Amino acid sequence: MKRPRFLRSILDGLVYVFGSDLKDSRTGEKIARSLMFCWRGHIYLIGLHGKQVIPQFLPQEKPQFWKRKIGFICHSPPDFPHEPFSKSSP
Amino acid sequence: MKSEAICYLLLAHQSPAEIERMLERWHLFCPSPSQILLCYGGSLEDFDRIRHTPKIFIDDGRLRTRDHQREKQSYTHLFQKVLIWLQAHPECGYLYLAEYDHWPLVKDLGRRLVERLHFENADILGHELIRVDQTSHPYYLYHLSDPRFSSWLKEISQHRGEEMVFSMFGSGSFWTREAFTAIGKIGEPFPIYLELFLPTLAHHLGFRLRDFQEQNRFISAKGDRYREIDIALKSGAWTLHPVKTWMTS
């Protein structure tokens, strides 16, 4: 069943008010606005319409044992060469 | 030498009268020797009433989905049927795949497509082409829940070496005959949504895919952009999607 539009609008409003800007850890550019929360051992991201992010632990300059930081990056636009199968390829 | 003729694959399921109107418009954008191959997904009775040739009937439940992503809509049967047709038409060097609500705007669309393909040195051009493996992409995550997907990905990625997954908008893709034929010969091993299956398999078969980039803003999944035609044309659009009102107005 499709989610009613008004519910989607309410969710968008919550993300706008209580969410935070997600930034690309490599470039610093804003990716999207998202609301994050933890529930039963998982991290949930609400929002992110049309944006695809990869979560990853960020490097830290000093060894810290009491906290870790998770950031987000995006793939670069696809730009891979033509690589035809050689005759020996399966 | 490769033929410059383009085969426009128009995928539709509308009534014969609406199909006539759609074809009437597309004929303005399809100078000879390029031609329109109607791929019909409606009823067989309506198919028989459509006067246009060439036409092929796609009798496949996996094409006639309502919730395309959740039901994992497929073009596999379409590709296979087109391949059979292509065998008797060696003059077609390229294929352009468009859904019924994809509206052409520029008379030299074919020339622009071929030039862009050559400029990009690509085998396939598509809208909203992105890499989605390891990301939050909803179709990718949905397919990950099927253990067959990971096995299939591992199998097909042996040539390129990295288990990459791509997503590409279903309508408005432009293919070399070689790339289209290679995909059509393989088909899906199990249900995979076409927007993931087509670009991912094509990449792992060694073909180069490129995004339409600046044209993406004229392509969206939902709504009706009928009122935007003039603005889009002035803004440099080659095509516009979706345009639905003209079918019924």
Interface residues (C-beta under 8 A of the other chain):
Chain A: L45 L48 K51 Q52 V53 I54 P55 C74 H75 S76 P77 P78 D79 F80 P81 H82 E83 P84 F85 S89 P90
Chain B: N121 A122 D123 L129 I130 R131 V132 D133 Q134 T135 S136 H137 Y140 Q158 H159 R160 F166 H203 L205 G206 F207 R208 L209 R210 D211
